[in-house]
Amino acid sequence: MAPPIDYAAIAPLLIVLAAACISVLVEAFLPRHQRWPAQVTLSIVAVGAAGLALGLYAGGTPDGITTLADALAVDRPTLFLWGTLLALGLGGILLIADRSVEPGGAFIASAASRAAVGAGGGGGGGGRLDLPEDRSYGTPGLAPTMQTEVFPFTLFALGGMMAFVAANDLLTMFVALEVLSLPLYLMCGLARRRRLLSQEAAVKYFLLGAFASAFFLYGLALIYGYAGSVRFTDIATAAAGSARSDALLLGGLALLVVGLMFKGSVAPFHTWTPDVYQGAPTPVTAFMAACTKVAAFGAILRVLHVAFGDTRWEWRGVLWAIAIVSMVIGAVLGLTQTDMKRMIAYSSIAHAGFLLLGAISITEQGVSSTLFYLLAYGFTTLAVFAVISLVRNADGEATHLSQWAGLAKRSPVVAGVMTFLLLALAGIPLTSGFTAKFAVFSAALSDGMAPLVVIALVASAVAAFFYVRVIVLMYFSEPAVDGPTVTVPGAFTTAAITLGVLITLLLGIVPTLALDWAGGGGFVG
């Protein structure tokens, strides 16, 4: 008999993946000048429809279920993570779609577009395109100035992330990992400016990601050899009641952890993060930094709690060490950075260590605090990269720290917004960062991890220095005469920044609703 399928439960995932397939057809059949408006409309409508379907289903307070032959688990953490991914995905799509900050869009123009403009409109140094080509978009008969293939890539990556956090067995999780990863590899290499740096970032991400996927798959094979199944509940049952040696189980878990920690930018599996964050187009960096972190830690939570919760005393010490290494590397190496995007990359590595505190607290409070942290961190990071994209010079984005000197005198509003977001990343009260860290540290203390919390507090204090350094530079330094300018953002970028700032503020002042939703129930199994 065919396995029963709860279509209402998985409707958000189906809508996003169906929209991704339709988006591919749009690329194939619509004229070039119609693709950008069609793709933007389709992507926003798809995310909105998926959010509506999620709201209607979650509003009925459903019990946790498994469906599609137990391949997917739809429970309260899944619904929370799906909602977070859809909201962050909407912000990422708005940044990707914007064509006002970078004339013609942040993504490389197609070869046909360059040919349409003629010899006078060719690329300049570092992949820079001349303005006549930038203005040709939307004219019938001419190619677009940005690769609109980025929209189906984004939808496929978002769909893969949603399947990743809902996967109820390791094989489904691996397939979802590849679905979310492959589009991201391509998106990282599509930058309009600094093209070689972007392509280098894409190659590094692809090669290291392939190694991480191989580790994950080999770990899956070892665990299957131990438990005779790849389903999480079966693995938990075998681990709790088997008289066999745990060598295969623990070896498989170690390899799984490598693959999952790589996606979460957790040190020492973080080496791709600074280069990719710096080289990728900034809208892609924003989407990836926010959404991939949510997907990775959502999967880590499910694997540790459902499949390996009963064996926590055998792996917890290793994850303690990984969390400490991640916090120390992120905080200390972040001090040495002179590029804004690389600095935020090391900040994300430190935050990954903080998130691990909640993930290895095998309690309901640990789950809810980690989910809340992912929500808060995602919106703050999305807005930070959106603001970074506004500070520009003749060569594109001005990301060197020295170029941000005196920014408050040039644009007090942008400097004020950036200051608020950096204080949120530092965990200052009345921001979402403070509430999120307080929740995670409280969960870790309740589960007997006081030494780890002390180290986390010290790392937070160290990391606060490089956030404050940027604030001091913006307000207490004189701007250079030939310094960068602040671009007036278009409607899409303005909406993304506003969304990120409002959520960061609300979660810092009135976090109760989000905390209650995050703590609404545990994992199935």
SESERO-888291 format. One record per residue (C-alpha): residue number from 0; x negated, y negated, z. Coordinates in nm, 2 decimals. Example, Ala and Ser with C-alpha at 12.3 -4.5 7.8 and 13.67 -1.06 7.14 Angstrom:
BEGIN
  nr      u      v      w
   0  -1.23   0.45   0.78
   1  -1.37   0.11   0.71
This chain:
BEGIN
  nr      u      v      w
   0   0.00   0.00   0.00
   1  -0.11  -0.36  -0.07
   2  -0.22  -0.54   0.25
   3   0.02  -0.80   0.39
   4  -0.07  -1.16   0.32
   5   0.05  -1.45   0.52
   6   0.05  -1.72   0.25
   7   0.17  -1.99   0.49
   8  -0.14  -1.94   0.71
   9  -0.39  -1.95   0.43
  10  -0.21  -2.21   0.22
  11  -0.47  -2.49   0.29
  12  -0.75  -2.27   0.17
  13  -0.56  -2.16  -0.14
  14  -0.47  -2.52  -0.23
  15  -0.83  -2.63  -0.21
  16  -0.97  -2.34  -0.41
  17  -0.68  -2.37  -0.67
  18  -0.76  -2.74  -0.71
  19  -1.13  -2.65  -0.76
  20  -1.03  -2.42  -1.05
  21  -0.80  -2.68  -1.20
  22  -1.08  -2.93  -1.17
  23  -1.30  -2.71  -1.38
  24  -1.03  -2.71  -1.65
  25  -1.01  -3.09  -1.63
  26  -1.38  -3.10  -1.71
  27  -1.33  -2.86  -2.01
  28  -1.03  -3.01  -2.17
  29  -0.98  -3.38  -2.09
  30  -1.15  -3.65  -2.30
  31  -1.46  -3.79  -2.13
  32  -1.31  -4.13  -2.05
  33  -1.01  -3.97  -1.86
  34  -1.21  -3.74  -1.64
  35  -1.31  -3.97  -1.36
  36  -0.96  -4.09  -1.27
  37  -0.82  -3.75  -1.32
  38  -1.08  -3.58  -1.10
  39  -1.05  -3.84  -0.82
  40  -0.67  -3.82  -0.82
  41  -0.68  -3.44  -0.82
  42  -0.94  -3.41  -0.54
  43  -0.76  -3.66  -0.31
  44  -0.42  -3.50  -0.38
  45  -0.55  -3.15  -0.32
  46  -0.71  -3.25   0.02
  47  -0.39  -3.43   0.12
  48  -0.17  -3.14   0.02
  49  -0.40  -2.89   0.21
  50  -0.38  -3.12   0.51
  51   0.00  -3.13   0.49
  52   0.02  -2.75   0.46
  53  -0.21  -2.72   0.76
  54   0.00  -2.97   0.97
  55   0.33  -2.79   0.89
  56   0.18  -2.45   0.98
  57   0.00  -2.57   1.30
  58   0.31  -2.76   1.41
  59   0.49  -2.44   1.47
  60   0.23  -2.34   1.73
  61   0.16  -2.00   1.57
  62  -0.02  -1.72   1.73
  63  -0.36  -1.62   1.60
  64  -0.34  -1.37   1.31
  65  -0.56  -1.18   1.07
  66  -0.46  -1.15   0.71
  67  -0.59  -1.04   0.37
  68  -0.67  -0.69   0.51
  69  -0.82  -0.86   0.82
  70  -1.07  -1.05   0.61
  71  -0.96  -1.39   0.74
  72  -0.86  -1.49   1.09
  73  -0.63  -1.78   1.13
  74  -0.63  -1.89   1.50
  75  -0.65  -2.22   1.69
  76  -1.02  -2.27   1.63
  77  -0.98  -2.20   1.26
  78  -0.69  -2.45   1.24
  79  -0.90  -2.71   1.42
  80  -1.20  -2.66   1.20
  81  -0.99  -2.66   0.88
  82  -0.84  -3.00   0.99
  83  -1.19  -3.13   1.07
  84  -1.33  -3.01   0.73
  85  -1.04  -3.16   0.53
  86  -1.06  -3.50   0.70
  87  -1.44  -3.51   0.66
  88  -1.40  -3.38   0.30
  89  -1.17  -3.66   0.22
  90  -1.42  -3.91   0.35
  91  -1.70  -3.74   0.15
  92  -1.48  -3.75  -0.17
  93  -1.42  -4.12  -0.13
  94  -1.79  -4.19  -0.11
  95  -1.87  -3.96  -0.40
  96  -1.60  -4.13  -0.61
  97  -1.71  -4.49  -0.54
  98  -1.86  -4.67  -0.85
  99  -1.89  -5.02  -0.70
 100  -2.19  -4.97  -0.46
 101  -2.40  -4.82  -0.74
 102  -2.26  -4.95  -1.08
 103  -2.14  -4.65  -1.26
 104  -2.16  -4.42  -0.96
 105  -2.44  -4.26  -0.76
 106  -2.47  -3.96  -0.99
 107  -2.68  -3.91  -1.30
 108  -2.53  -4.00  -1.63
 109  -2.48  -3.72  -1.88
 110  -2.71  -3.68  -2.17
 111  -2.42  -3.76  -2.41
 112  -2.37  -4.08  -2.23
 113  -2.72  -4.20  -2.28
 114  -2.70  -4.10  -2.64
 115  -2.38  -4.30  -2.69
 116  -2.54  -4.61  -2.56
 117  -2.83  -4.58  -2.80
 118  -3.20  -4.64  -2.77
 119  -3.15  -4.97  -2.59
 120  -2.97  -4.82  -2.30
 121  -3.22  -4.55  -2.20
 122  -3.34  -4.47  -1.85
 123  -3.60  -4.67  -1.67
 124  -3.85  -4.57  -1.42
 125  -3.73  -4.32  -1.16
 126  -3.42  -4.24  -1.36
 127  -3.28  -4.59  -1.34
 128  -3.02  -4.67  -1.61
 129  -2.96  -5.00  -1.77
 130  -2.65  -5.20  -1.71
 131  -2.50  -5.18  -2.06
 132  -2.46  -4.80  -2.00
 133  -2.33  -4.86  -1.65
 134  -2.05  -5.07  -1.79
 135  -1.95  -4.84  -2.07
 136  -1.75  -4.60  -1.85
 137  -1.38  -4.59  -1.92
 138  -1.41  -4.69  -2.29
 139  -1.24  -4.43  -2.52
 140  -1.49  -4.26  -2.74
 141  -1.78  -4.31  -2.50
 142  -1.91  -4.07  -2.24
 143  -1.88  -4.14  -1.87
 144  -2.17  -4.28  -1.68
 145  -2.16  -4.02  -1.40
 146  -2.13  -3.65  -1.40
 147  -1.77  -3.58  -1.29
 148  -1.87  -3.21  -1.25
 149  -1.95  -3.32  -0.89
 150  -1.58  -3.31  -0.81
 151  -1.52  -2.94  -0.87
 152  -1.85  -2.87  -0.70
 153  -1.72  -3.06  -0.39
 154  -1.39  -2.88  -0.39
 155  -1.56  -2.54  -0.42
 156  -1.80  -2.62  -0.14
 157  -1.51  -2.74   0.08
 158  -1.32  -2.42   0.00
 159  -1.62  -2.21   0.08
 160  -1.66  -2.39   0.41
 161  -1.30  -2.33   0.50
 162  -1.34  -1.96   0.42
 163  -1.67  -1.94   0.61
 164  -1.52  -2.06   0.94
 165  -1.22  -1.82   0.90
 166  -1.41  -1.51   0.80
 167  -1.33  -1.21   1.02
 168  -1.61  -0.99   0.89
 169  -1.97  -1.03   0.78
 170  -1.91  -0.95   0.42
 171  -1.64  -1.22   0.38
 172  -1.87  -1.46   0.56
 173  -2.15  -1.39   0.32
 174  -1.94  -1.44   0.01
 175  -1.81  -1.77   0.16
 176  -2.17  -1.87   0.25
 177  -2.26  -1.84  -0.12
 178  -1.95  -2.02  -0.24
 179  -2.03  -2.32  -0.02
 180  -2.40  -2.32  -0.08
 181  -2.43  -2.29  -0.46
 182  -2.24  -2.61  -0.54
 183  -2.44  -2.80  -0.27
 184  -2.77  -2.69  -0.44
 185  -2.65  -2.85  -0.76
 186  -2.51  -3.16  -0.61
 187  -2.84  -3.24  -0.44
 188  -3.01  -3.28  -0.78
 189  -2.77  -3.52  -0.94
 190  -2.89  -3.85  -0.81
 191  -2.89  -4.14  -1.06
 192  -3.20  -4.31  -0.91
 193  -3.52  -4.15  -0.78
 194  -3.43  -3.85  -1.00
 195  -3.75  -3.65  -0.95
 196  -3.71  -3.68  -0.57
 197  -3.35  -3.56  -0.60
 198  -3.44  -3.26  -0.82
 199  -3.73  -3.17  -0.58
 200  -3.48  -3.17  -0.29
 201  -3.24  -2.95  -0.49
 202  -3.51  -2.69  -0.56
 203  -3.64  -2.69  -0.20
 204  -3.28  -2.64  -0.07
 205  -3.21  -2.36  -0.33
 206  -3.53  -2.17  -0.26
 207  -3.51  -2.19   0.12
 208  -3.13  -2.13   0.11
 209  -3.20  -1.81  -0.10
 210  -3.44  -1.68   0.17
 211  -3.18  -1.76   0.44
 212  -2.91  -1.58   0.25
 213  -3.14  -1.28   0.22
 214  -3.20  -1.28   0.59
 215  -2.82  -1.29   0.65
 216  -2.75  -1.01   0.41
 217  -3.03  -0.79   0.56
 218  -2.89  -0.85   0.90
 219  -2.54  -0.75   0.78
 220  -2.69  -0.42   0.65
 221  -2.85  -0.34   0.98
 222  -2.54  -0.42   1.18
 223  -2.33  -0.20   0.94
 224  -2.58   0.08   1.00
 225  -2.53   0.04   1.38
 226  -2.15  -0.01   1.40
 227  -2.03   0.16   1.08
 228  -1.83  -0.16   1.00
 229  -1.88  -0.52   0.92
 230  -1.56  -0.64   1.10
 231  -1.63  -0.84   1.41
 232  -1.39  -0.65   1.64
 233  -1.54  -0.32   1.54
 234  -1.89  -0.45   1.60
 235  -1.79  -0.57   1.94
 236  -1.64  -0.23   2.02
 237  -1.95  -0.04   1.91
 238  -2.18  -0.28   2.10
 239  -1.98  -0.23   2.42
 240  -1.93   0.14   2.41
 241  -2.21   0.30   2.21
 242  -2.48   0.51   2.35
 243  -2.70   0.45   2.05
 244  -3.02   0.24   2.06
 245  -2.96  -0.13   2.03
 246  -3.25  -0.18   1.80
 247  -3.04  -0.20   1.49
 248  -2.78  -0.42   1.66
 249  -3.03  -0.68   1.80
 250  -3.24  -0.67   1.48
 251  -2.94  -0.74   1.27
 252  -2.82  -1.01   1.50
 253  -3.17  -1.18   1.48
 254  -3.15  -1.18   1.10
 255  -2.80  -1.31   1.11
 256  -2.90  -1.59   1.34
 257  -3.17  -1.70   1.10
 258  -2.92  -1.74   0.81
 259  -2.66  -1.92   1.03
 260  -2.91  -2.15   1.20
 261  -3.06  -2.25   0.86
 262  -2.71  -2.38   0.75
 263  -2.68  -2.56   1.08
 264  -3.02  -2.74   1.05
 265  -3.13  -2.58   1.38
 266  -3.51  -2.59   1.44
 267  -3.73  -2.40   1.37
 268  -3.51  -2.32   1.06
 269  -3.48  -2.69   0.97
 270  -3.76  -2.75   0.73
 271  -3.53  -2.82   0.44
 272  -3.33  -3.09   0.62
 273  -3.54  -3.41   0.60
 274  -3.64  -3.36   0.24
 275  -3.29  -3.28   0.12
 276  -3.12  -3.56   0.32
 277  -3.37  -3.80   0.17
 278  -3.36  -3.68  -0.19
 279  -3.00  -3.60  -0.24
 280  -2.76  -3.88  -0.35
 281  -2.64  -4.05  -0.03
 282  -2.27  -3.96  -0.08
 283  -2.37  -3.59  -0.11
 284  -2.60  -3.63   0.20
 285  -2.30  -3.77   0.39
 286  -2.07  -3.49   0.28
 287  -2.33  -3.22   0.35
 288  -2.45  -3.36   0.69
 289  -2.09  -3.38   0.82
 290  -1.92  -3.08   0.67
 291  -2.20  -2.82   0.65
 292  -2.27  -2.87   1.02
 293  -1.90  -2.81   1.10
 294  -1.89  -2.49   0.89
 295  -2.22  -2.35   1.02
 296  -2.13  -2.40   1.39
 297  -1.78  -2.28   1.34
 298  -1.92  -1.96   1.20
 299  -2.18  -1.93   1.48
 300  -1.91  -1.97   1.74
 301  -1.70  -1.69   1.58
 302  -1.99  -1.45   1.54
 303  -2.12  -1.50   1.90
 304  -1.79  -1.50   2.07
 305  -1.60  -1.23   1.88
 306  -1.87  -0.99   1.77
 307  -2.15  -1.03   2.02
 308  -1.98  -1.18   2.33
 309  -2.02  -0.86   2.53
 310  -2.39  -0.85   2.47
 311  -2.46  -1.21   2.56
 312  -2.72  -1.13   2.82
 313  -2.94  -0.96   2.56
 314  -2.95  -1.26   2.31
 315  -2.88  -1.56   2.53
 316  -3.25  -1.61   2.63
 317  -3.35  -1.63   2.26
 318  -3.09  -1.89   2.18
 319  -3.19  -2.09   2.49
 320  -3.54  -2.11   2.34
 321  -3.40  -2.21   1.99
 322  -3.19  -2.48   2.15
 323  -3.49  -2.62   2.33
 324  -3.71  -2.62   2.02
 325  -3.44  -2.79   1.82
 326  -3.38  -3.07   2.07
 327  -3.75  -3.13   2.12
 328  -3.84  -3.13   1.75
 329  -3.55  -3.34   1.65
 330  -3.61  -3.60   1.92
 331  -3.99  -3.62   1.90
 332  -4.04  -3.61   1.52
 333  -3.75  -3.85   1.48
 334  -3.97  -4.11   1.66
 335  -4.23  -4.09   1.38
 336  -4.00  -4.15   1.09
 337  -4.00  -4.46   0.88
 338  -3.72  -4.37   0.64
 339  -3.36  -4.41   0.76
 340  -3.23  -4.09   0.59
 341  -3.51  -3.88   0.73
 342  -3.46  -4.03   1.07
 343  -3.09  -3.93   1.07
 344  -3.20  -3.59   0.94
 345  -3.41  -3.54   1.26
 346  -3.13  -3.68   1.46
 347  -2.91  -3.40   1.32
 348  -3.17  -3.14   1.42
 349  -3.15  -3.27   1.78
 350  -2.77  -3.27   1.77
 351  -2.78  -2.91   1.65
 352  -2.97  -2.82   1.97
 353  -2.70  -3.00   2.18
 354  -2.43  -2.81   1.99
 355  -2.60  -2.48   2.07
 356  -2.54  -2.55   2.44
 357  -2.17  -2.52   2.38
 358  -2.19  -2.23   2.13
 359  -2.38  -2.01   2.38
 360  -2.14  -2.09   2.66
 361  -1.92  -1.79   2.61
 362  -1.62  -1.96   2.77
 363  -1.30  -2.14   2.65
 364  -1.46  -2.47   2.77
 365  -1.76  -2.39   2.56
 366  -1.55  -2.34   2.24
 367  -1.34  -2.65   2.29
 368  -1.63  -2.87   2.37
 369  -1.83  -2.75   2.07
 370  -1.53  -2.81   1.84
 371  -1.48  -3.16   1.98
 372  -1.85  -3.23   1.93
 373  -1.83  -3.12   1.56
 374  -1.53  -3.36   1.50
 375  -1.70  -3.65   1.67
 376  -2.04  -3.60   1.51
 377  -1.90  -3.55   1.16
 378  -1.72  -3.88   1.14
 379  -2.01  -4.08   1.29
 380  -2.26  -3.93   1.05
 381  -2.03  -3.98   0.75
 382  -2.00  -4.35   0.83
 383  -2.38  -4.39   0.90
 384  -2.47  -4.27   0.55
 385  -2.20  -4.48   0.40
 386  -2.35  -4.79   0.56
 387  -2.70  -4.68   0.45
 388  -2.58  -4.68   0.09
 389  -2.49  -5.05   0.12
 390  -2.84  -5.18   0.19
 391  -3.01  -5.21  -0.15
 392  -3.28  -5.36  -0.36
 393  -3.37  -5.36  -0.73
 394  -3.48  -4.99  -0.71
 395  -3.16  -4.87  -0.54
 396  -3.11  -4.80  -0.17
 397  -3.35  -4.97   0.07
 398  -3.41  -4.69   0.32
 399  -3.75  -4.78   0.46
 400  -3.72  -4.91   0.82
 401  -3.92  -5.23   0.74
 402  -3.65  -5.33   0.48
 403  -3.38  -5.33   0.76
 404  -3.56  -5.61   0.94
 405  -3.34  -5.91   1.01
 406  -3.03  -5.74   0.85
 407  -2.80  -5.90   1.11
 408  -2.89  -6.24   0.97
 409  -2.80  -6.13   0.61
 410  -2.49  -5.94   0.70
 411  -2.37  -5.95   1.06
 412  -2.07  -5.72   0.99
 413  -2.28  -5.44   0.84
 414  -2.54  -5.47   1.12
 415  -2.26  -5.46   1.38
 416  -2.10  -5.15   1.24
 417  -2.44  -4.98   1.21
 418  -2.52  -5.07   1.57
 419  -2.20  -4.92   1.69
 420  -2.26  -4.60   1.50
 421  -2.62  -4.56   1.62
 422  -2.50  -4.61   1.98
 423  -2.25  -4.33   1.92
 424  -2.53  -4.10   1.80
 425  -2.72  -4.19   2.11
 426  -2.43  -4.10   2.33
 427  -2.35  -4.44   2.48
 428  -2.02  -4.47   2.68
 429  -1.70  -4.58   2.50
 430  -1.81  -4.39   2.18
 431  -1.73  -4.04   2.07
 432  -2.09  -3.94   2.12
 433  -2.08  -3.99   2.49
 434  -1.75  -3.80   2.53
 435  -1.88  -3.51   2.31
 436  -2.21  -3.48   2.50
 437  -2.03  -3.50   2.83
 438  -1.80  -3.21   2.72
 439  -2.07  -2.99   2.59
 440  -2.30  -3.05   2.89
 441  -2.01  -2.98   3.13
 442  -1.94  -2.65   2.96
 443  -2.31  -2.55   2.98
 444  -2.33  -2.65   3.35
 445  -2.01  -2.44   3.42
 446  -2.18  -2.14   3.26
 447  -2.50  -2.16   3.46
 448  -2.73  -2.34   3.22
 449  -2.84  -2.63   3.43
 450  -3.21  -2.62   3.32
 451  -3.10  -2.64   2.96
 452  -2.87  -2.94   3.04
 453  -3.17  -3.12   3.21
 454  -3.38  -3.07   2.90
 455  -3.09  -3.19   2.68
 456  -3.06  -3.51   2.88
 457  -3.43  -3.58   2.85
 458  -3.41  -3.52   2.47
 459  -3.11  -3.75   2.45
 460  -3.31  -4.02   2.62
 461  -3.60  -3.98   2.39
 462  -3.38  -3.97   2.08
 463  -3.21  -4.29   2.19
 464  -3.54  -4.48   2.14
 465  -3.53  -4.44   1.76
 466  -3.17  -4.55   1.74
 467  -3.25  -4.86   1.95
 468  -3.56  -4.93   1.74
 469  -3.33  -4.98   1.44
 470  -3.10  -5.21   1.63
 471  -3.39  -5.42   1.76
 472  -3.53  -5.44   1.41
 473  -3.19  -5.56   1.27
 474  -3.13  -5.83   1.53
 475  -3.47  -5.95   1.66
 476  -3.69  -5.95   1.34
 477  -3.70  -6.21   1.07
 478  -3.58  -6.09   0.72
 479  -3.83  -6.08   0.44
 480  -3.79  -6.34   0.17
 481  -3.76  -6.07  -0.10
 482  -3.58  -5.83   0.13
 483  -3.28  -5.61   0.03
 484  -2.93  -5.73  -0.01
 485  -2.61  -5.59   0.13
 486  -2.37  -5.47  -0.14
 487  -2.00  -5.55  -0.09
 488  -1.84  -5.20  -0.07
 489  -1.56  -5.10  -0.29
 490  -1.22  -4.97  -0.17
 491  -1.34  -4.61  -0.14
 492  -1.65  -4.68   0.06
 493  -1.47  -4.93   0.28
 494  -1.20  -4.67   0.35
 495  -1.47  -4.41   0.44
 496  -1.66  -4.64   0.68
 497  -1.33  -4.76   0.84
 498  -1.22  -4.40   0.89
 499  -1.55  -4.31   1.05
 500  -1.57  -4.61   1.28
 501  -1.21  -4.58   1.40
 502  -1.24  -4.21   1.48
 503  -1.57  -4.27   1.66
 504  -1.40  -4.54   1.87
 505  -1.08  -4.35   1.94
 506  -1.26  -4.03   2.04
 507  -1.47  -4.24   2.28
 508  -1.17  -4.42   2.44
 509  -0.88  -4.17   2.42
 510  -1.03  -3.82   2.35
 511  -0.75  -3.63   2.53
 512  -0.55  -3.54   2.22
 513  -0.85  -3.40   2.03
 514  -0.98  -3.22   2.34
 515  -0.64  -3.06   2.40
 516  -0.61  -2.95   2.04
 517  -0.97  -2.81   2.05
 518  -0.88  -2.62   2.36
 519  -0.55  -2.49   2.24
 520  -0.65  -2.12   2.21
 521  -0.93  -1.88   2.16
 522  -1.05  -1.66   1.87
 523  -0.85  -1.37   1.75
 524  -1.02  -1.05   1.89
